[in-house]
């Protein structure tokens, strides 16, 4: 029977790598946020301990000052001031009692903080402290990470090829929800335990949100965060992600409320980023469509008839809406000649007004008749 106590490793908080955000994912790293939150909690805890430590020192200082005063008074017992000294000693004794009570309370609080610190889960920022004893765990030497050295084009080609080869399996995995089902499927298809699967799920979530399939997006988002958690665990342990599938799902099924609250918080944050990204994509598509329609509307002078129409006086707008040329001829003399010429040029350049349209039509007809003559 081994005499080593492994209980101190039963609660280890998985950390985050601030530099391992995949370039294809243009959203803030959820792992970076978790690491920052944990560091902030640790700083607040250290600050609280420091404040109580200062309070204990101040309490001890006050206690020593009162004790010194009491000794001085006792050493100067004079008959004519005996009553006054006695009253003064009683007052100092009361103050000393209050200070001692306060010191006792501060000491208890410090002990509670130390106990809380000992019971807190270990993480990458606290686990690697030097100690008298250590445990050496043999593990496979990780393969050289060549992925980060690839160019963006090379990564994109790898992603496209991966999607093409595993599309059916990726869709099936994304629609699973129960931990046991996901574990069984990844065990059967270990090739899916990789960054490419996580990237595919991210893009798929955005596509589903654009298509307004909100419930399905939320379902796939759950699988996305699950895959990212699994990959993160493998990075911290420096092993192949395929090797931690079984242990990861065993751990997450037995996880405490705090761990699952963190998981769910990150899931909600991810879904919000997906919604924001989908909204940006929709707005961009609408702008592109509007620009395409605008290009089709442009007149011979390169102006948009819709935009020109909004610039015209209401009287001219009414002329074009009713297609009443007589009304237009009556309106133009009522404004200055230069302004009338400027407005008519805008109409010509935008295609609202075609000069000599009636003359051009007969000429075209005559040309057609001439071609028909033998």
C-alpha positions in Angstrom: 0.0 0.0 0.0 1.5 3.4 -1.0 2.0 5.9 1.8 1.7 8.9 -0.5 -1.3 11.1 0.1 -2.9 12.0 -3.3 -5.8 13.8 -1.8 -4.2 17.2 -2.3 -4.5 16.7 -6.1 -8.1 15.9 -6.1 -9.2 19.5 -6.8 -7.0 21.1 -9.5 -8.5 24.0 -11.4 -7.7 23.7 -15.1 -5.9 26.8 -16.2 -5.9 28.7 -19.5 -3.2 29.6 -22.1 -3.3 33.2 -22.9 -1.5 32.7 -26.2 -3.4 29.8 -27.8 -6.4 31.5 -29.4 -6.8 30.1 -32.9 -6.4 32.8 -35.6 -9.5 31.7 -37.5 -11.6 32.6 -34.5 -11.8 36.4 -34.4 -13.7 36.5 -31.1 -12.1 37.2 -27.7 -10.5 34.2 -26.1 -12.9 32.7 -23.5 -9.9 31.0 -21.9 -8.1 34.3 -21.5 -11.1 35.7 -19.7 -11.2 32.7 -17.3 -7.5 33.1 -16.5 -7.9 36.8 -15.9 -10.9 36.2 -13.6 -9.0 33.7 -11.6 -6.0 36.0 -11.3 -8.3 38.8 -10.1 -9.8 36.5 -7.4 -6.3 35.6 -6.2 -5.3 39.3 -6.1 -8.4 40.2 -4.1 -7.7 37.3 -1.7 -4.1 38.5 -1.2 -5.3 42.0 -0.7 -7.8 40.9 2.0 -5.1 38.9 3.8 -2.8 41.9 3.6 -5.4 44.2 5.1 -6.1 41.9 8.0 -2.3 41.5 8.6 -2.0 45.3 8.8 -5.0 45.5 11.2 -3.4 42.8 13.5 -0.1 44.8 13.6 -2.0 48.0 14.4 -4.0 46.2 17.1 -0.8 44.9 18.7 0.8 48.3 18.6 -2.2 49.9 20.4 -2.1 47.1 23.0 1.5 47.7 23.8 1.0 51.4 24.1 -1.8 51.0 26.6 0.1 48.4 28.6 3.1 50.8 28.8 0.8 53.6 30.0 -0.6 51.4 32.7 2.9 50.4 33.9 3.9 54.1 34.0 0.9 55.0 36.1 1.4 52.1 38.5 5.0 53.2 38.9 3.9 56.7 39.9 1.5 56.0 42.6 1.2 59.3 44.6 -1.0 59.7 47.6 -2.6 63.0 46.4 -3.4 61.5 42.9 -4.3 58.0 44.0 -8.0 58.4 43.2 -7.3 59.9 39.8 -4.7 57.3 38.9 -7.2 54.6 40.0 -9.8 56.0 37.7 -7.4 56.3 34.8 -6.2 52.8 35.3 -9.8 51.5 35.1 -10.4 53.4 31.8 -7.2 52.0 30.3 -8.1 48.5 31.4 -11.4 48.9 29.6 -9.7 50.1 26.4 -7.2 47.2 26.8 -10.0 44.7 27.0 -11.7 46.1 23.9 -8.4 46.0 22.0 -7.7 42.4 23.1 -11.2 41.4 21.9 -10.7 43.0 18.6 -7.3 41.3 18.3 -8.9 38.0 19.0 -11.5 38.6 16.3 -8.8 39.6 13.8 -6.8 36.5 14.6 -9.8 34.3 14.0 -10.4 36.0 10.6 -6.8 35.4 9.6 -7.0 31.8 10.5 -10.2 31.5 8.4 -8.5 33.1 5.4 -5.6 30.7 5.7 -7.9 27.7 5.9 -9.9 28.9 2.9 -6.6 29.3 0.9 -5.5 25.8 1.8 -8.9 24.4 0.6 -8.9 26.4 -2.6 -8.4 24.3 -5.8 -4.9 24.4 -7.3 -4.3 26.0 -10.7 -1.3 26.7 -13.0 -0.5 29.9 -11.0 -0.2 28.1 -7.6 0.6 24.5 -8.3 4.1 25.0 -9.6 5.7 26.2 -6.3 8.8 24.5 -5.0 8.4 22.1 -2.1 10.2 19.4 -0.2 8.3 16.6 -2.0 7.3 16.2 -5.6 5.5 13.7 -7.8 6.9 12.8 -11.2 4.3 11.6 -13.7 5.6 9.9 -16.9 3.7 11.2 -19.9 4.2 11.1 -23.7 6.5 13.7 -25.1 4.2 16.1 -27.0 4.6 16.4 -30.8 6.1 19.6 -32.1 3.3 22.1 -32.7 3.8 23.0 -36.3 0.3 24.3 -36.7 1.1 27.8 -35.4 4.0 28.2 -37.8 1.7 27.8 -40.8 0.5 30.7 -42.9 -3.1 31.8 -42.9 -3.6 30.4 -46.3 -2.1 27.0 -45.3 -4.4 26.9 -42.2 -7.4 27.7 -44.4 -6.6 24.9 -46.8 -6.2 22.4 -44.0 -9.6 23.5 -42.6 -11.3 23.2 -45.9 -9.9 19.7 -46.5 -10.8 18.6 -43.0 -14.4 19.9 -43.5 -14.7 18.1 -46.8 -13.4 14.7 -45.4 -15.4 14.7 -42.2 -18.5 16.8 -42.9 -21.0 14.0 -42.0 -19.2 13.1 -38.8 -18.9 16.8 -37.8 -22.7 17.3 -38.3 -23.5 14.2 -36.3 -21.2 15.3 -33.4 -22.6 18.8 -33.4 -26.1 17.5 -32.9 -25.3 15.4 -29.8 -25.9 16.7 -26.4 -25.5 14.1 -23.7 -22.0 13.7 -22.2 -22.0 9.9 -22.7 -23.1 10.2 -26.3 -20.4 12.7 -27.1 -17.8 10.6 -25.3 -18.8 7.5 -27.2 -18.8 9.2 -30.5 -15.3 10.8 -30.0 -14.0 7.5 -28.9 -15.3 6.0 -32.1 -14.0 8.9 -34.2 -10.8 10.2 -32.4 -9.8 12.1 -35.6 -12.5 14.7 -34.6 -10.7 15.6 -31.4 -8.8 18.6 -32.8 -8.8 22.4 -33.3 -10.4 22.0 -36.8 -13.6 20.6 -35.2 -13.8 23.5 -32.8 -13.3 26.0 -35.7 -16.0 24.2 -37.8 -18.5 24.5 -34.9 -17.8 28.2 -34.5 -18.5 28.9 -38.2 -21.5 26.6 -38.1 -22.9 28.5 -35.1 -22.6 31.8 -36.9 -24.3 30.3 -40.1 -27.2 29.0 -38.0 -27.7 32.3 -36.3 -27.7 34.1 -39.6 -30.4 31.7 -40.8 -32.3 32.5 -37.6 -32.1 28.9 -36.3 -31.5 30.1 -32.8 -32.3 26.9 -30.9 -30.0 24.8 -33.1 -27.3 27.4 -32.8 -27.5 27.1 -29.0 -27.2 23.3 -29.3 -24.1 23.4 -31.4 -22.6 26.1 -29.2 -22.7 23.7 -26.3 -20.7 21.2 -28.3 -18.3 24.0 -29.3 -17.4 24.9 -25.7 -17.2 21.2 -24.7 -14.6 20.7 -27.5 -12.6 23.8 -26.5 -12.6 22.7 -22.8 -11.3 19.2 -23.8 -8.6 20.7 -26.0 -7.6 23.1 -23.3 -7.2 20.3 -20.8 -4.9 18.4 -23.2 -2.7 21.5 -23.7 -2.3 21.9 -19.9 -1.4 18.3 -19.5 0.8 18.4 -22.6 -0.7 15.3 -24.1 -2.5 14.4 -27.3 -6.2 15.5 -27.0 -7.3 12.0 -27.9 -5.7 10.7 -24.7 -7.9 12.8 -22.4 -11.3 12.1 -23.9 -12.3 9.5 -21.3 -10.9 11.4 -18.3 -12.4 14.7 -19.4 -16.0 13.4 -19.6 -15.6 11.5 -16.4 -14.5 14.7 -14.7 -17.2 17.0 -16.2 -20.0 14.6 -15.3 -18.9 14.8 -11.6 -18.0 18.5 -11.6 -19.2 20.7 -8.8 -21.5 23.6 -9.1 -18.8 26.2 -9.4 -17.1 24.4 -12.3 -20.4 24.0 -14.2 -21.3 27.6 -13.5 -18.1 28.7 -15.1 -18.8 26.4 -18.1 -22.3 27.8 -18.5 -21.0 31.4 -18.2 -18.6 30.8 -21.0 -21.3 29.1 -23.0 -23.6 32.2 -22.7 -20.7 34.5 -23.5 -19.8 32.5 -26.6 -23.5 32.5 -27.8 -23.6 36.3 -27.4 -20.4 36.6 -29.5 -22.0 34.4 -32.2 -25.1 36.7 -32.2 -22.9 39.8 -32.5 -20.9 38.2 -35.4 -24.0 37.1 -37.2 -25.5 40.6 -36.9 -22.4 42.1 -38.4 -22.5 39.6 -41.3 -26.1 40.3 -42.0 -25.5 44.1 -42.0 -22.6 43.6 -44.4 -24.7 41.5 -46.7 -27.5 44.1 -46.7 -25.0 46.8 -47.6 -23.5 44.8 -50.4 -27.0 44.1 -51.8 -28.0 47.7 -51.6 -24.8 48.8 -53.3 -25.4 46.2 -56.1 -28.9 47.5 -56.6 -27.6 51.0 -56.6 -25.0 50.2 -59.3 -27.8 48.8 -61.5 -29.8 52.1 -61.0 -27.0 54.4 -62.0 -27.8 56.7 -64.9 -25.5 57.6 -67.9 -23.7 60.3 -65.7 -23.1 57.8 -62.9 -25.7 59.3 -60.5 -28.3 57.3 -58.6 -31.8 58.4 -59.6 -33.1 57.6 -56.1 -30.6 59.9 -54.5 -31.2 62.6 -57.1 -34.9 62.4 -56.7 -34.5 63.2 -52.9 -32.5 66.3 -53.8 -35.1 67.8 -56.2 -37.8 70.3 -55.1 -41.1 68.8 -54.3 -42.7 70.3 -57.4 -40.1 68.5 -59.7 -40.6 65.3 -57.7 -44.3 65.5 -58.4 -43.6 66.0 -62.1 -41.5 62.8 -62.3 -43.8 60.8 -60.2 -46.8 61.7 -62.4 -44.6 61.7 -65.6 -46.1 65.0 -66.5 -43.7 66.9 -68.8 -46.1 69.9 -69.2 -46.1 70.4 -65.4 -42.3 70.3 -65.5 -42.2 72.9 -68.3 -44.4 75.2 -66.2 -42.3 74.8 -63.1 -38.8 75.4 -64.5 -39.4 79.0 -65.6 -40.4 79.8 -62.0 -36.8 79.3 -60.7 -33.5 80.9 -61.7 -32.1 79.7 -65.0 -28.8 78.5 -63.5 -30.6 76.5 -60.8 -33.0 75.0 -63.4 -30.0 73.9 -65.6 -28.2 72.4 -62.6 -31.3 70.4 -61.6 -32.0 69.2 -65.2 -28.3 68.1 -65.5 -28.8 66.0 -62.4 -31.9 64.5 -63.9 -30.1 63.7 -67.2 -27.0 62.2 -65.5 -29.2 60.0 -63.3 -31.4 58.8 -66.1 -34.6 60.5 -64.7 -34.8 62.6 -67.9 -33.8 61.4 -71.4 -33.2 64.3 -73.7 -34.8 64.2 -77.2 -36.4 60.8 -76.2 -39.3 61.4 -78.6 -37.0 62.2 -81.5 -34.8 59.2 -80.8 -37.7 56.8 -81.0 -38.9 57.7 -84.5 -35.3 57.6 -85.8 -34.9 54.1 -84.4 -38.1 53.0 -86.0 -37.0 54.6 -89.3 -33.7 52.7 -89.1 -35.6 49.5 -88.5 -37.9 50.1 -91.5 -34.8 50.8 -93.7 -33.3 47.5 -92.8 -36.4 45.7 -93.8 -36.4 47.4 -97.3 -34.9 45.3 -100.0 
